[in-house]
Amino acid sequence: MPLTRRSMLSAPAALLPRSAPGAARRPNVLFIPVDDLNRSLHCFGNPQVRTPNIDRLAESGVRFTSAYANYASCLPSRLSFLSSWYPEPTGVMTFGPRPRDRRLKDAVYLPQHFRAHGYITARLDKVFHIGGDEPSCWDITEEPLKDTQGRFRIVSTPREIEAQNLREHILSQGEFPRCHGEKGNYAVRDVDDGELIDGLNTRRARSATPISAPSARRRTCGFCNLV
């Protein structure tokens, strides 16, 4: 039987030992949502793009070749794949609504479903839209940077440069042109991956939710422009 998205999502329940419910061991789940990344990857047949890490991940997993974003915008698309609702029925097609606005007030989100079934869930960085997290989904929920009071902060390129003291490593920087109300800053920096937010997230993910049987963990890490 071919593996589909539906069968993959139902796999954790199927893997539970039915004869010994008290000693059940469930698979740990790592979910990585990625912003602004299309299928222009080596593992999807593009010979010009070098993505060795994703290629290795693809070799050990499953590639869905007919899975598409439900909306060409961040917040509507994220609420869609986290809730299983298309954007049109929810009415969420801009950056304004929050996870419990409009018709999504009673939605059961994917990490919320895992948490309700005994998983410890952890979010690091952007999973829901920036500034629009849904606390009912998580046991651990963090942004990658902290302010002077120790509170986690939402990441932006200027804030990352300031927090990590990377200004002298900037090769070029600027601002994307406004498109349908959205704009953003960018900077090309000559630093190791571990000094950037994605590297910080990876290290934090390893320490925030240690894997220890028989408890199951669901770690969710958000990366932007991961290649």
Rosetta constraint file for C-alpha pairs under 8 A:
AtomPair CA 3 CA 7 HARMONIC 6.11 0.50
AtomPair CA 3 CA 8 HARMONIC 6.60 0.50
AtomPair CA 4 CA 8 HARMONIC 6.09 0.50
AtomPair CA 4 CA 64 HARMONIC 7.95 0.50
AtomPair CA 5 CA 9 HARMONIC 6.21 0.50
AtomPair CA 5 CA 64 HARMONIC 7.90 0.50
AtomPair CA 6 CA 10 HARMONIC 6.35 0.50
AtomPair CA 7 CA 11 HARMONIC 6.07 0.50
AtomPair CA 10 CA 14 HARMONIC 6.68 0.50
AtomPair CA 11 CA 15 HARMONIC 6.14 0.50
AtomPair CA 12 CA 16 HARMONIC 6.73 0.50
AtomPair CA 12 CA 26 HARMONIC 6.43 0.50
AtomPair CA 12 CA 27 HARMONIC 6.48 0.50
AtomPair CA 15 CA 26 HARMONIC 6.84 0.50
AtomPair CA 15 CA 27 HARMONIC 7.86 0.50
AtomPair CA 16 CA 21 HARMONIC 7.88 0.50
AtomPair CA 16 CA 24 HARMONIC 5.95 0.50
AtomPair CA 16 CA 25 HARMONIC 6.51 0.50
AtomPair CA 16 CA 26 HARMONIC 6.08 0.50
AtomPair CA 17 CA 21 HARMONIC 6.52 0.50
AtomPair CA 17 CA 24 HARMONIC 5.70 0.50
AtomPair CA 17 CA 25 HARMONIC 7.43 0.50
AtomPair CA 20 CA 24 HARMONIC 6.27 0.50
AtomPair CA 23 CA 214 HARMONIC 7.29 0.50
AtomPair CA 24 CA 214 HARMONIC 7.12 0.50
AtomPair CA 25 CA 213 HARMONIC 7.13 0.50
AtomPair CA 25 CA 214 HARMONIC 5.29 0.50
AtomPair CA 25 CA 215 HARMONIC 7.06 0.50
AtomPair CA 25 CA 216 HARMONIC 7.15 0.50
AtomPair CA 26 CA 214 HARMONIC 7.56 0.50
AtomPair CA 26 CA 215 HARMONIC 7.59 0.50
AtomPair CA 26 CA 216 HARMONIC 5.72 0.50
AtomPair CA 27 CA 216 HARMONIC 6.40 0.50
AtomPair CA 27 CA 217 HARMONIC 7.94 0.50
AtomPair CA 28 CA 211 HARMONIC 7.91 0.50
AtomPair CA 28 CA 216 HARMONIC 5.39 0.50
AtomPair CA 28 CA 217 HARMONIC 5.09 0.50
AtomPair CA 28 CA 218 HARMONIC 5.77 0.50
AtomPair CA 28 CA 219 HARMONIC 7.97 0.50
AtomPair CA 29 CA 217 HARMONIC 6.52 0.50
AtomPair CA 29 CA 218 HARMONIC 4.65 0.50
AtomPair CA 29 CA 219 HARMONIC 6.21 0.50
AtomPair CA 30 CA 218 HARMONIC 5.94 0.50
AtomPair CA 30 CA 219 HARMONIC 4.88 0.50
AtomPair CA 30 CA 220 HARMONIC 5.73 0.50
AtomPair CA 30 CA 221 HARMONIC 7.64 0.50
AtomPair CA 31 CA 218 HARMONIC 7.68 0.50
AtomPair CA 31 CA 219 HARMONIC 6.40 0.50
AtomPair CA 31 CA 220 HARMONIC 4.74 0.50
AtomPair CA 31 CA 221 HARMONIC 6.46 0.50
AtomPair CA 32 CA 220 HARMONIC 5.96 0.50
AtomPair CA 32 CA 221 HARMONIC 5.20 0.50
AtomPair CA 32 CA 222 HARMONIC 5.69 0.50
AtomPair CA 32 CA 223 HARMONIC 7.01 0.50
AtomPair CA 33 CA 127 HARMONIC 6.55 0.50
AtomPair CA 33 CA 220 HARMONIC 7.98 0.50
AtomPair CA 33 CA 221 HARMONIC 7.07 0.50
AtomPair CA 33 CA 222 HARMONIC 5.38 0.50
AtomPair CA 33 CA 223 HARMONIC 6.55 0.50
AtomPair CA 34 CA 222 HARMONIC 6.40 0.50
AtomPair CA 34 CA 223 HARMONIC 5.25 0.50
AtomPair CA 34 CA 224 HARMONIC 5.46 0.50
AtomPair CA 34 CA 225 HARMONIC 6.51 0.50
AtomPair CA 34 CA 226 HARMONIC 6.59 0.50
AtomPair CA 35 CA 74 HARMONIC 7.30 0.50
AtomPair CA 35 CA 223 HARMONIC 6.80 0.50
AtomPair CA 35 CA 224 HARMONIC 4.73 0.50
AtomPair CA 35 CA 225 HARMONIC 5.71 0.50
AtomPair CA 35 CA 226 HARMONIC 7.85 0.50
AtomPair CA 36 CA 224 HARMONIC 7.00 0.50
AtomPair CA 36 CA 225 HARMONIC 5.90 0.50
AtomPair CA 37 CA 225 HARMONIC 6.01 0.50
AtomPair CA 37 CA 226 HARMONIC 7.48 0.50
AtomPair CA 39 CA 44 HARMONIC 6.34 0.50
AtomPair CA 40 CA 44 HARMONIC 6.84 0.50
AtomPair CA 40 CA 45 HARMONIC 7.72 0.50
AtomPair CA 40 CA 46 HARMONIC 5.74 0.50
AtomPair CA 40 CA 49 HARMONIC 6.85 0.50
AtomPair CA 41 CA 45 HARMONIC 6.65 0.50
AtomPair CA 41 CA 46 HARMONIC 5.42 0.50
AtomPair CA 41 CA 47 HARMONIC 7.87 0.50
AtomPair CA 41 CA 49 HARMONIC 5.67 0.50
AtomPair CA 41 CA 50 HARMONIC 7.12 0.50
AtomPair CA 41 CA 51 HARMONIC 6.33 0.50
AtomPair CA 42 CA 46 HARMONIC 4.60 0.50
AtomPair CA 42 CA 47 HARMONIC 5.50 0.50
AtomPair CA 42 CA 48 HARMONIC 7.24 0.50
AtomPair CA 42 CA 49 HARMONIC 5.54 0.50
AtomPair CA 42 CA 50 HARMONIC 5.98 0.50
AtomPair CA 42 CA 51 HARMONIC 6.03 0.50
AtomPair CA 42 CA 52 HARMONIC 7.93 0.50
AtomPair CA 42 CA 55 HARMONIC 6.82 0.50
AtomPair CA 43 CA 51 HARMONIC 7.73 0.50
AtomPair CA 43 CA 54 HARMONIC 7.51 0.50
AtomPair CA 43 CA 55 HARMONIC 5.17 0.50
AtomPair CA 43 CA 58 HARMONIC 6.88 0.50
AtomPair CA 51 CA 55 HARMONIC 6.02 0.50
AtomPair CA 51 CA 227 HARMONIC 5.54 0.50
AtomPair CA 52 CA 56 HARMONIC 6.19 0.50
AtomPair CA 53 CA 57 HARMONIC 6.35 0.50
AtomPair CA 53 CA 227 HARMONIC 7.58 0.50
AtomPair CA 54 CA 58 HARMONIC 6.06 0.50
AtomPair CA 54 CA 227 HARMONIC 6.91 0.50
AtomPair CA 55 CA 59 HARMONIC 6.25 0.50
AtomPair CA 56 CA 60 HARMONIC 6.60 0.50
AtomPair CA 57 CA 61 HARMONIC 6.23 0.50
AtomPair CA 58 CA 62 HARMONIC 6.20 0.50
AtomPair CA 58 CA 63 HARMONIC 6.29 0.50
AtomPair CA 69 CA 77 HARMONIC 6.18 0.50
AtomPair CA 70 CA 76 HARMONIC 7.92 0.50
AtomPair CA 70 CA 77 HARMONIC 5.55 0.50
AtomPair CA 70 CA 80 HARMONIC 6.88 0.50
AtomPair CA 70 CA 81 HARMONIC 7.81 0.50
AtomPair CA 70 CA 86 HARMONIC 6.65 0.50
AtomPair CA 70 CA 87 HARMONIC 7.16 0.50
AtomPair CA 71 CA 76 HARMONIC 6.19 0.50
AtomPair CA 71 CA 77 HARMONIC 5.00 0.50
AtomPair CA 71 CA 87 HARMONIC 7.07 0.50
AtomPair CA 71 CA 93 HARMONIC 7.86 0.50
AtomPair CA 72 CA 77 HARMONIC 6.94 0.50
AtomPair CA 73 CA 77 HARMONIC 6.04 0.50
AtomPair CA 73 CA 93 HARMONIC 7.75 0.50
AtomPair CA 73 CA 94 HARMONIC 7.75 0.50
AtomPair CA 74 CA 78 HARMONIC 6.10 0.50
AtomPair CA 74 CA 95 HARMONIC 7.73 0.50
AtomPair CA 74 CA 129 HARMONIC 6.99 0.50
AtomPair CA 75 CA 79 HARMONIC 6.12 0.50
AtomPair CA 75 CA 92 HARMONIC 7.92 0.50
AtomPair CA 75 CA 93 HARMONIC 7.54 0.50
AtomPair CA 75 CA 94 HARMONIC 6.90 0.50
AtomPair CA 75 CA 95 HARMONIC 5.72 0.50
AtomPair CA 75 CA 128 HARMONIC 7.26 0.50
AtomPair CA 75 CA 129 HARMONIC 5.30 0.50
AtomPair CA 76 CA 80 HARMONIC 6.09 0.50
AtomPair CA 76 CA 87 HARMONIC 5.90 0.50
AtomPair CA 76 CA 92 HARMONIC 5.52 0.50
AtomPair CA 76 CA 93 HARMONIC 5.15 0.50
AtomPair CA 76 CA 94 HARMONIC 6.58 0.50
AtomPair CA 76 CA 95 HARMONIC 7.50 0.50
AtomPair CA 77 CA 81 HARMONIC 6.38 0.50
AtomPair CA 77 CA 87 HARMONIC 7.24 0.50
AtomPair CA 78 CA 82 HARMONIC 6.03 0.50
AtomPair CA 78 CA 127 HARMONIC 7.47 0.50
AtomPair CA 78 CA 128 HARMONIC 6.17 0.50
AtomPair CA 78 CA 129 HARMONIC 7.05 0.50
AtomPair CA 79 CA 83 HARMONIC 5.87 0.50
AtomPair CA 79 CA 85 HARMONIC 7.74 0.50
AtomPair CA 79 CA 87 HARMONIC 7.85 0.50
AtomPair CA 79 CA 99 HARMONIC 6.93 0.50
AtomPair CA 79 CA 128 HARMONIC 6.92 0.50
AtomPair CA 80 CA 84 HARMONIC 5.43 0.50
AtomPair CA 80 CA 85 HARMONIC 5.03 0.50
AtomPair CA 80 CA 86 HARMONIC 5.45 0.50
AtomPair CA 80 CA 87 HARMONIC 6.01 0.50
AtomPair CA 81 CA 85 HARMONIC 7.14 0.50
AtomPair CA 82 CA 109 HARMONIC 5.33 0.50
AtomPair CA 82 CA 110 HARMONIC 5.29 0.50
AtomPair CA 82 CA 111 HARMONIC 7.82 0.50
AtomPair CA 83 CA 107 HARMONIC 6.42 0.50
AtomPair CA 83 CA 108 HARMONIC 6.36 0.50
AtomPair CA 83 CA 109 HARMONIC 4.69 0.50
AtomPair CA 83 CA 110 HARMONIC 6.30 0.50
AtomPair CA 84 CA 109 HARMONIC 7.98 0.50
AtomPair CA 85 CA 89 HARMONIC 7.08 0.50
AtomPair CA 85 CA 90 HARMONIC 6.91 0.50
AtomPair CA 86 CA 90 HARMONIC 6.82 0.50
AtomPair CA 87 CA 91 HARMONIC 5.89 0.50
AtomPair CA 87 CA 92 HARMONIC 5.48 0.50
AtomPair CA 87 CA 93 HARMONIC 6.29 0.50
AtomPair CA 88 CA 92 HARMONIC 6.97 0.50
AtomPair CA 88 CA 93 HARMONIC 7.55 0.50
AtomPair CA 89 CA 103 HARMONIC 7.79 0.50
AtomPair CA 90 CA 102 HARMONIC 6.75 0.50
AtomPair CA 90 CA 103 HARMONIC 5.27 0.50
AtomPair CA 90 CA 104 HARMONIC 6.44 0.50
AtomPair CA 91 CA 102 HARMONIC 7.19 0.50
AtomPair CA 91 CA 103 HARMONIC 7.49 0.50
AtomPair CA 92 CA 97 HARMONIC 6.52 0.50
AtomPair CA 92 CA 102 HARMONIC 7.92 0.50
AtomPair CA 97 CA 101 HARMONIC 5.81 0.50
AtomPair CA 97 CA 102 HARMONIC 7.82 0.50
AtomPair CA 98 CA 132 HARMONIC 5.65 0.50
AtomPair CA 99 CA 104 HARMONIC 6.57 0.50
AtomPair CA 99 CA 105 HARMONIC 7.31 0.50
AtomPair CA 99 CA 128 HARMONIC 7.86 0.50
AtomPair CA 99 CA 132 HARMONIC 6.79 0.50
AtomPair CA 99 CA 133 HARMONIC 7.31 0.50
AtomPair CA 99 CA 134 HARMONIC 6.35 0.50
AtomPair CA 100 CA 104 HARMONIC 5.17 0.50
AtomPair CA 100 CA 105 HARMONIC 4.06 0.50
AtomPair CA 100 CA 106 HARMONIC 7.19 0.50
AtomPair CA 100 CA 107 HARMONIC 7.66 0.50
AtomPair CA 101 CA 105 HARMONIC 5.59 0.50
AtomPair CA 103 CA 107 HARMONIC 7.91 0.50
AtomPair CA 108 CA 112 HARMONIC 6.16 0.50
AtomPair CA 108 CA 113 HARMONIC 6.31 0.50
AtomPair CA 109 CA 113 HARMONIC 6.17 0.50
AtomPair CA 109 CA 137 HARMONIC 7.18 0.50
AtomPair CA 110 CA 114 HARMONIC 6.55 0.50
AtomPair CA 111 CA 115 HARMONIC 6.13 0.50
AtomPair CA 111 CA 121 HARMONIC 6.68 0.50
AtomPair CA 111 CA 137 HARMONIC 5.29 0.50
AtomPair CA 111 CA 138 HARMONIC 7.09 0.50
AtomPair CA 111 CA 218 HARMONIC 7.86 0.50
AtomPair CA 112 CA 116 HARMONIC 6.12 0.50
AtomPair CA 112 CA 136 HARMONIC 6.47 0.50
AtomPair CA 112 CA 137 HARMONIC 4.11 0.50
AtomPair CA 112 CA 138 HARMONIC 7.08 0.50
AtomPair CA 113 CA 117 HARMONIC 6.44 0.50
AtomPair CA 113 CA 137 HARMONIC 7.87 0.50
AtomPair CA 114 CA 118 HARMONIC 6.75 0.50
AtomPair CA 114 CA 119 HARMONIC 5.44 0.50
AtomPair CA 114 CA 120 HARMONIC 7.88 0.50
AtomPair CA 114 CA 121 HARMONIC 7.36 0.50
AtomPair CA 114 CA 218 HARMONIC 7.55 0.50
AtomPair CA 115 CA 119 HARMONIC 4.67 0.50
AtomPair CA 115 CA 120 HARMONIC 5.94 0.50
AtomPair CA 115 CA 121 HARMONIC 6.04 0.50
AtomPair CA 115 CA 137 HARMONIC 6.74 0.50
AtomPair CA 115 CA 138 HARMONIC 7.18 0.50
AtomPair CA 118 CA 216 HARMONIC 7.67 0.50
AtomPair CA 119 CA 215 HARMONIC 7.55 0.50
AtomPair CA 119 CA 216 HARMONIC 5.49 0.50
AtomPair CA 119 CA 217 HARMONIC 5.48 0.50
AtomPair CA 119 CA 218 HARMONIC 6.34 0.50
AtomPair CA 120 CA 138 HARMONIC 7.55 0.50
AtomPair CA 120 CA 139 HARMONIC 6.10 0.50
AtomPair CA 120 CA 216 HARMONIC 6.66 0.50
AtomPair CA 120 CA 217 HARMONIC 4.94 0.50
AtomPair CA 120 CA 218 HARMONIC 6.01 0.50
AtomPair CA 121 CA 137 HARMONIC 7.21 0.50
AtomPair CA 121 CA 138 HARMONIC 5.01 0.50
AtomPair CA 121 CA 139 HARMONIC 5.30 0.50
AtomPair CA 121 CA 140 HARMONIC 6.48 0.50
AtomPair CA 121 CA 217 HARMONIC 6.16 0.50
AtomPair CA 121 CA 218 HARMONIC 4.78 0.50
AtomPair CA 121 CA 219 HARMONIC 5.91 0.50
AtomPair CA 121 CA 220 HARMONIC 7.57 0.50
AtomPair CA 122 CA 138 HARMONIC 5.53 0.50
AtomPair CA 122 CA 139 HARMONIC 5.78 0.50
AtomPair CA 122 CA 140 HARMONIC 4.40 0.50
AtomPair CA 122 CA 141 HARMONIC 5.75 0.50
AtomPair CA 122 CA 208 HARMONIC 7.93 0.50
AtomPair CA 122 CA 209 HARMONIC 7.18 0.50
AtomPair CA 122 CA 218 HARMONIC 6.43 0.50
AtomPair CA 122 CA 219 HARMONIC 5.00 0.50
AtomPair CA 122 CA 220 HARMONIC 5.94 0.50
AtomPair CA 123 CA 127 HARMONIC 7.11 0.50
AtomPair CA 123 CA 138 HARMONIC 6.68 0.50
AtomPair CA 123 CA 140 HARMONIC 6.04 0.50
AtomPair CA 123 CA 141 HARMONIC 4.64 0.50
AtomPair CA 123 CA 142 HARMONIC 6.17 0.50
AtomPair CA 123 CA 219 HARMONIC 6.43 0.50
AtomPair CA 123 CA 220 HARMONIC 4.90 0.50
AtomPair CA 123 CA 221 HARMONIC 5.99 0.50
AtomPair CA 123 CA 222 HARMONIC 7.84 0.50
AtomPair CA 124 CA 141 HARMONIC 6.13 0.50
AtomPair CA 124 CA 142 HARMONIC 5.05 0.50
AtomPair CA 124 CA 143 HARMONIC 5.95 0.50
AtomPair CA 124 CA 144 HARMONIC 6.79 0.50
AtomPair CA 124 CA 201 HARMONIC 6.52 0.50
AtomPair CA 124 CA 204 HARMONIC 7.91 0.50
AtomPair CA 124 CA 205 HARMONIC 7.04 0.50
AtomPair CA 124 CA 220 HARMONIC 6.39 0.50
AtomPair CA 124 CA 221 HARMONIC 4.97 0.50
AtomPair CA 124 CA 222 HARMONIC 6.35 0.50
AtomPair CA 125 CA 142 HARMONIC 6.10 0.50
AtomPair CA 125 CA 143 HARMONIC 4.64 0.50
AtomPair CA 125 CA 144 HARMONIC 5.83 0.50
AtomPair CA 125 CA 154 HARMONIC 7.78 0.50
AtomPair CA 125 CA 201 HARMONIC 7.29 0.50
AtomPair CA 125 CA 221 HARMONIC 6.35 0.50
AtomPair CA 125 CA 222 HARMONIC 5.23 0.50
AtomPair CA 125 CA 223 HARMONIC 7.47 0.50
AtomPair CA 126 CA 130 HARMONIC 6.09 0.50
AtomPair CA 126 CA 143 HARMONIC 7.60 0.50
AtomPair CA 126 CA 221 HARMONIC 7.28 0.50
AtomPair CA 126 CA 222 HARMONIC 4.56 0.50
AtomPair CA 126 CA 223 HARMONIC 6.89 0.50
AtomPair CA 127 CA 133 HARMONIC 7.65 0.50
AtomPair CA 127 CA 220 HARMONIC 7.38 0.50
AtomPair CA 127 CA 221 HARMONIC 7.10 0.50
AtomPair CA 127 CA 222 HARMONIC 5.30 0.50
AtomPair CA 128 CA 132 HARMONIC 6.10 0.50
AtomPair CA 128 CA 133 HARMONIC 5.39 0.50
AtomPair CA 128 CA 134 HARMONIC 7.39 0.50
AtomPair CA 129 CA 133 HARMONIC 6.78 0.50
AtomPair CA 130 CA 154 HARMONIC 6.86 0.50
AtomPair CA 131 CA 154 HARMONIC 6.93 0.50
AtomPair CA 134 CA 138 HARMONIC 7.83 0.50
AtomPair CA 135 CA 141 HARMONIC 7.45 0.50
AtomPair CA 142 CA 152 HARMONIC 6.36 0.50
AtomPair CA 143 CA 152 HARMONIC 5.08 0.50
AtomPair CA 143 CA 153 HARMONIC 5.59 0.50
AtomPair CA 143 CA 154 HARMONIC 5.77 0.50
AtomPair CA 143 CA 155 HARMONIC 7.35 0.50
AtomPair CA 144 CA 152 HARMONIC 6.61 0.50
AtomPair CA 144 CA 153 HARMONIC 6.94 0.50
AtomPair CA 144 CA 154 HARMONIC 7.39 0.50
AtomPair CA 144 CA 155 HARMONIC 7.12 0.50
AtomPair CA 144 CA 197 HARMONIC 6.79 0.50
AtomPair CA 144 CA 200 HARMONIC 7.00 0.50
AtomPair CA 144 CA 201 HARMONIC 6.33 0.50
AtomPair CA 145 CA 152 HARMONIC 5.34 0.50
AtomPair CA 145 CA 153 HARMONIC 5.12 0.50
AtomPair CA 145 CA 154 HARMONIC 6.97 0.50
AtomPair CA 145 CA 155 HARMONIC 6.84 0.50
AtomPair CA 145 CA 160 HARMONIC 7.98 0.50
AtomPair CA 145 CA 163 HARMONIC 7.65 0.50
AtomPair CA 146 CA 150 HARMONIC 5.22 0.50
AtomPair CA 146 CA 151 HARMONIC 4.96 0.50
AtomPair CA 146 CA 152 HARMONIC 4.09 0.50
AtomPair CA 146 CA 153 HARMONIC 5.27 0.50
AtomPair CA 147 CA 151 HARMONIC 5.40 0.50
AtomPair CA 147 CA 152 HARMONIC 6.38 0.50
AtomPair CA 147 CA 153 HARMONIC 6.39 0.50
AtomPair CA 155 CA 159 HARMONIC 6.38 0.50
AtomPair CA 155 CA 160 HARMONIC 6.44 0.50
AtomPair CA 156 CA 160 HARMONIC 6.06 0.50
AtomPair CA 156 CA 185 HARMONIC 7.78 0.50
AtomPair CA 157 CA 161 HARMONIC 6.28 0.50
AtomPair CA 157 CA 185 HARMONIC 6.02 0.50
AtomPair CA 157 CA 186 HARMONIC 6.17 0.50
AtomPair CA 157 CA 187 HARMONIC 7.06 0.50
AtomPair CA 158 CA 162 HARMONIC 6.26 0.50
AtomPair CA 158 CA 185 HARMONIC 7.42 0.50
AtomPair CA 159 CA 163 HARMONIC 5.97 0.50
AtomPair CA 160 CA 164 HARMONIC 5.93 0.50
AtomPair CA 160 CA 166 HARMONIC 7.98 0.50
AtomPair CA 160 CA 196 HARMONIC 7.58 0.50
AtomPair CA 160 CA 197 HARMONIC 7.18 0.50
AtomPair CA 161 CA 165 HARMONIC 5.76 0.50
AtomPair CA 161 CA 166 HARMONIC 4.88 0.50
AtomPair CA 161 CA 167 HARMONIC 5.88 0.50
AtomPair CA 162 CA 166 HARMONIC 6.67 0.50
AtomPair CA 162 CA 167 HARMONIC 7.08 0.50
AtomPair CA 164 CA 195 HARMONIC 7.23 0.50
AtomPair CA 164 CA 196 HARMONIC 7.72 0.50
AtomPair CA 166 CA 170 HARMONIC 6.84 0.50
AtomPair CA 166 CA 189 HARMONIC 7.61 0.50
AtomPair CA 169 CA 189 HARMONIC 5.35 0.50
AtomPair CA 169 CA 190 HARMONIC 5.36 0.50
AtomPair CA 169 CA 191 HARMONIC 6.75 0.50
AtomPair CA 170 CA 187 HARMONIC 6.58 0.50
AtomPair CA 170 CA 188 HARMONIC 5.84 0.50
AtomPair CA 170 CA 189 HARMONIC 4.40 0.50
AtomPair CA 170 CA 190 HARMONIC 6.48 0.50
AtomPair CA 171 CA 187 HARMONIC 7.47 0.50
AtomPair CA 171 CA 188 HARMONIC 5.43 0.50
AtomPair CA 171 CA 189 HARMONIC 5.46 0.50
AtomPair CA 171 CA 190 HARMONIC 6.69 0.50
AtomPair CA 172 CA 187 HARMONIC 5.74 0.50
AtomPair CA 172 CA 188 HARMONIC 5.23 0.50
AtomPair CA 172 CA 189 HARMONIC 7.32 0.50
AtomPair CA 173 CA 185 HARMONIC 7.58 0.50
AtomPair CA 173 CA 186 HARMONIC 5.53 0.50
AtomPair CA 173 CA 187 HARMONIC 4.01 0.50
AtomPair CA 173 CA 188 HARMONIC 6.10 0.50
AtomPair CA 174 CA 185 HARMONIC 5.89 0.50
AtomPair CA 174 CA 186 HARMONIC 5.58 0.50
AtomPair CA 174 CA 187 HARMONIC 6.53 0.50
AtomPair CA 175 CA 183 HARMONIC 7.22 0.50
AtomPair CA 175 CA 184 HARMONIC 5.64 0.50
AtomPair CA 175 CA 185 HARMONIC 4.27 0.50
AtomPair CA 175 CA 186 HARMONIC 5.91 0.50
AtomPair CA 176 CA 183 HARMONIC 5.58 0.50
AtomPair CA 176 CA 184 HARMONIC 5.29 0.50
AtomPair CA 176 CA 185 HARMONIC 6.07 0.50
AtomPair CA 176 CA 186 HARMONIC 7.24 0.50
AtomPair CA 177 CA 183 HARMONIC 5.91 0.50
AtomPair CA 177 CA 184 HARMONIC 7.69 0.50
AtomPair CA 178 CA 182 HARMONIC 5.34 0.50
AtomPair CA 178 CA 183 HARMONIC 4.54 0.50
AtomPair CA 178 CA 184 HARMONIC 7.87 0.50
AtomPair CA 179 CA 183 HARMONIC 6.45 0.50
AtomPair CA 191 CA 195 HARMONIC 6.62 0.50
AtomPair CA 191 CA 196 HARMONIC 7.87 0.50
AtomPair CA 192 CA 196 HARMONIC 7.41 0.50
AtomPair CA 193 CA 198 HARMONIC 7.32 0.50
AtomPair CA 193 CA 199 HARMONIC 5.53 0.50
AtomPair CA 194 CA 198 HARMONIC 7.36 0.50
AtomPair CA 194 CA 199 HARMONIC 4.08 0.50
AtomPair CA 194 CA 200 HARMONIC 6.18 0.50
AtomPair CA 195 CA 199 HARMONIC 6.21 0.50
AtomPair CA 195 CA 200 HARMONIC 6.87 0.50
AtomPair CA 196 CA 200 HARMONIC 6.35 0.50
AtomPair CA 197 CA 201 HARMONIC 6.06 0.50
AtomPair CA 198 CA 202 HARMONIC 6.24 0.50
AtomPair CA 198 CA 223 HARMONIC 6.17 0.50
AtomPair CA 198 CA 224 HARMONIC 7.89 0.50
AtomPair CA 199 CA 203 HARMONIC 6.39 0.50
AtomPair CA 200 CA 204 HARMONIC 6.07 0.50
AtomPair CA 201 CA 205 HARMONIC 5.94 0.50
AtomPair CA 201 CA 221 HARMONIC 7.14 0.50
AtomPair CA 202 CA 206 HARMONIC 6.48 0.50
AtomPair CA 202 CA 221 HARMONIC 7.83 0.50
AtomPair CA 203 CA 207 HARMONIC 6.72 0.50
AtomPair CA 204 CA 208 HARMONIC 5.76 0.50
AtomPair CA 205 CA 209 HARMONIC 6.69 0.50
AtomPair CA 205 CA 219 HARMONIC 7.35 0.50
AtomPair CA 205 CA 221 HARMONIC 7.24 0.50
AtomPair CA 206 CA 210 HARMONIC 6.69 0.50
AtomPair CA 209 CA 217 HARMONIC 7.18 0.50
AtomPair CA 209 CA 219 HARMONIC 7.26 0.50
AtomPair CA 211 CA 215 HARMONIC 7.74 0.50
AtomPair CA 211 CA 216 HARMONIC 7.44 0.50
AtomPair CA 211 CA 217 HARMONIC 6.75 0.50
AtomPair CA 212 CA 216 HARMONIC 7.59 0.50
